[in-house]
Amino acid sequence: MRLRNAAIAAFGALTLALTIPASASAAMGDFFYLYSGLDGRPQVGVLENPVSEECFTLPEVADPNASSPAHTPRNLTDSTAVVFTEPDCTGASYSLRPGGRASERLLLRSVVFS
């Protein structure tokens, strides 16, 4: 009887553990980039505590036919950021370590965090 109760309790614990949704992990910190505003002046964009392993197309530069790419990224998150030259995390890529930054020569339209 005790073995049966122990087995039922273990099965219940396992079932509960499998049904609790896992929380999404996030890169803690901010990711900054510069882009040209509608008036041509430089603007600062920021992603705050971005979700890890999710592609972020930067909204200000999402359309290659209507805007110049963003540039000068600064990764102040605790995760590696992989920046891409095209929307939807496509095109050429470059990795920025946590705390890393790049010059205006590094162009980007999307980013994903590990």
N, C-alpha and C positions, 0 to 999 in steps of 0.2 A: 504494500500500500504506500509506504514512504517513497519507494522508488518511482511509483506511478505519479505521485504528487510532485516529486522533484522533476520528472520528465515533463509534466504539464506546465510547471512553472518556467522551466528552461525554454520550452516551446513558446510560451506566452511572451517571455522576454525577447526572444529572437524575432518574433512577429512584430512586436512593438518597435524594436530597433530598425527593422526594415521599412516600417511605415512612416517613421518620422522623416520629413524631408530634410535633406542636407542643406545647410545654409550656403549661399553663394559666397565665395571668397572674393575679396577685393584687394586691390593694390592700395595700400594706405598711403595717402599723401596726394600731392597735386602734380599734374603734368601740364606744362605751359607751352605755348607756341605763339608765333606771330603770324599775322595775315594782313592783307590789304583790305581796308574798309571800302565802302562805296565811294567815299571821297578820295580814295587813294592813300590815305594816311594809315600808318601801321596801327594795328589793333592787337590786343592780347587776348588769346583764347585760353581756357583752362578746363581740364577734366579733373574733378574732385573725387578721390577715392574710387577710381574706375573698377568695374567688375573684371576679374581676371579671366583670361581665355575667351573674351568676347571682343569681336572686332568693332572698333569705333571709327566710323567715317566722320571726319570733322565737318560739321554742318556748314560752316562759313566757306568751305572750299570743296564741297562735295561735287559740284558740277564742273568738270574740266573745260567745258565750253563757255562758262560764264565767270570763271575766277582763276586767279593765279594760285598756285599751291601755297600752303603755309610753309613756314621755315623757322629756323632758330629754335628747335625744341629743347626743352629743359625738363628732365625727368626727376622730379623730387618725390617719387613714390619709392616704396620698398621693394618693387619688382622691376625686372627687366622690361623695357618697352621696345617693341619691334615696330618701327615706323615704315610705312609703305608710300610709294610715289603715286599710287592710284587709289580710288575709292574701293571699299569692300576688301581691304587688305590684299590688294593685288599689285603687281608691278615690282620694281626693284625694292629691296628692303635693307634696313640698317638697324642694328641693335644698339640701344642706349642702356647702359647699366644703371642701377639705382644711383641717383645723384649726378648722373651724366648730363652733358649738354653738347649741343652742336652749333655750328655757325649758320649763317643765312644761306650757305651753299647746300645744306641738307634740306631738300624739299619733301613735303609730305602732304598726304590727303587722308590717311587713315593710320590707325595704330592699334596694337593688341598688347596686352600685358600678361606676363607669365606668372 
